[in-house]
């Protein structure tokens, strides 16, 4: 009786596997079709960069060629100075046929707007830092624990240093605006273009 039960059980398992296999394949085919449709409708994902995409690459052996030194230097300078990003982007959008910047109303208004926005950002950040310094000073006065006071004093000093840096940046921003307006005056730009 035990052997017969084992055989019956194995037959049931085999039949279940045979019946379930086409159903599983059916559902996998449906899933694959649904995934293909989803990928077609989905925005393109991140680009995968291979050695072939790199300058001097190509997947072959040997040493890669060095990139031209002028471009990395320009990229490094642009990454260091966030103010130059906005002005260089505006200037690159308004290139003429000979590579010279076309200095039309869009160019002058764009540069003026970028300089004014940079000044406004620095001033807002400066005001926020001043509020933080005031709060830290109040917190420092109200603490009795020397360890907590030391931490607060350290934070306050960092904020004060950053505020001094921002004050210099604001002065530089104002000077940049004055220099730009002087440049526009020398180029006989109508005042309405700088708004």
Secondary structure, DSSP 8 states (H G I E B T S, - for coil): -HHHHHHHHHHHHHHHHHHHHHHHHHHHHHHHHHHHHHHHHS--------GGGSTT-SS-SS------HHHHHHHHHHHH-HHHHHHHHHHHHTB-TTS-B---HHHHHHHHHHHHHHHHHHHHHHHHHHHHHHHHHHHHHT---HHHHHHHHHHHHHHHHHHHHHHHHHHHHHHHHHHHHHHHHHTT--GGGG-
